[in-house]
Amino acid sequence: MFTREESKQIREQFWIFFGKRYPRKWLLYDTKVKEINLRFSFDNQKAVVSFDIETHDEVFREYYYDKFVSLKNLLKAEISEDIILEKDFLRSSGKIISRVYITKHDVNIHNKKNWPEVFDFFYENMPKFELFWYEYEDIIKA
């Protein structure tokens, strides 16, 4: 087991190494739609690349989620057949968001042997999410 501080240091090391291995500016929060963010996440069980739809206004969240649902076949064709669209995704914080994502299971951020596999997973999939956003952002924003 790791202390909270050790765990924090390991997480920081992972993101530093990832940034050194793939030095580029990712889209992430710069979608120009404050309710939609492109995210990487990695914890003790899985790695995830996602579009997160976060807003306190349920109508806006449903509106943007429905836009992604309307593009589901394109998401599957251009990103992955394994993409998941989840209208009511419960974050660990207890907040409910909508999420469009792919997951790499059975990896652990504390196991440095998993890092190269996750680096590759992120690097392979994040550009697909970015390209999808750039290609269809006008439809999603409309």
VEXNU-691145 format. One record per residue (C-alpha): x, z, y; residue in one letter. Coordinates in steps of 0.05 Angstrom, whole numbers, padded with zeros to 5 digits, always signed. Each point is the difference from the previous one (the first is absolute). Example, Ala and Ser with C-alpha at 12.3 -4.5 7.8 and 13.67 -1.06 7.14 Angstrom:
// residues 2
+00246+00156-00090A
+00027-00013+00069S
END
This chain:
// residues 142
+00000+00000+00000M
+00021-00012+00071F
-00010+00045+00060T
-00041-00028+00057R
+00064-00012+00040E
+00034-00035-00059E
-00061-00044-00011S
-00001-00018+00074K
+00073-00020-00002Q
-00010-00043-00062I
-00059-00036+00033R
+00042-00012+00063E
+00057-00027-00042Q
-00046-00048-00036F
-00026-00030+00066W
+00070-00003+00030I
+00027-00036-00061F
-00060-00047-00001F
+00011-00016+00074G
+00074-00014-00013K
-00015-00044-00061R
-00055-00039+00036Y
+00015+00004+00075P
-00059-00033+00034R
-00058+00020+00044K
-00063+00005-00042W
-00070-00011+00029L
-00026+00070-00019L
-00038+00028+00060Y
+00007-00062+00043D
-00062-00037-00025T
-00031+00003+00070K
-00062+00031-00032V
+00006+00075+00008K
-00044+00014-00060E
+00042-00041-00049I
+00071+00016-00021N
+00046-00030-00051L
+00035+00054-00039R
+00053+00015-00052F
-00006+00067-00036S
+00038+00032-00057F
-00012+00068-00031D
+00010+00037-00066N
-00044-00047-00041Q
-00005-00068+00033K
+00021-00050+00053A
-00053-00035+00042V
-00004-00058+00048V
-00065+00000+00038S
-00044-00019+00057F
-00030+00066+00023D
-00064-00001+00041I
-00003+00066+00037E
-00051+00018+00053T
-00049+00056+00014H
-00054-00052+00012D
-00031-00015-00067E
-00031-00065+00027V
+00069-00028+00019F
+00031+00021-00065R
-00055-00034-00040E
+00003-00062+00045Y
+00075-00010-00012Y
-00006+00017-00074Y
-00054-00053-00008D
+00046-00051+00032K
+00052+00014-00054F
-00054-00003-00054V
-00020-00069+00025S
+00073-00021-00009L
+00007+00032-00069K
+00013-00065-00038N
+00054-00019+00050L
+00031+00070-00005L
+00004-00008-00075K
+00029-00070+00005A
+00050+00013+00055E
+00021+00072-00013I
-00017+00022-00071S
-00054-00003-00052E
+00010+00075-00005D
-00021+00014+00072I
-00051+00056+00007I
-00052+00005+00055L
-00026+00071+00008E
-00053+00014+00052K
+00005+00076-00003D
+00071+00018-00015F
+00016+00075+00004L
+00068+00013+00029R
+00039+00062-00020S
-00016+00028+00070S
-00074-00001-00018G
-00015-00058+00047K
-00042-00057-00026I
+00025-00070+00017I
-00009-00070-00027S
+00060-00029-00035R
+00021-00068-00027V
+00061+00011-00043Y
+00045-00012-00060I
+00035+00056-00038T
+00062+00008-00042K
-00013+00058-00047H
+00047+00046-00038D
+00053+00004+00055V
+00022+00063+00035N
+00034+00005+00068I
+00042+00059-00025H
+00029-00042-00057N
+00054-00044+00033K
+00001-00043-00063K
-00069-00025+00021N
+00022-00020+00070W
+00026-00070-00014P
-00065-00017-00036E
-00040+00025+00059V
+00045-00035+00051F
-00014-00065-00037D
-00075+00015-00004F
-00004+00012+00075F
+00044-00060+00017Y
-00039-00046-00045E
-00069+00022+00023N
+00004+00020+00073M
+00015-00071+00023P
-00061-00024-00038K
-00043+00051+00038F
+00032-00020+00066E
-00011-00074-00012L
-00071+00013-00020F
-00012+00039+00064W
+00031-00055+00044Y
-00040-00054-00036E
-00068+00035+00002Y
+00004+00050+00058E
-00046-00043+00043D
-00054+00004-00054I
+00010+00075-00009I
+00000+00013+00075K
-00060-00045+00015A
END
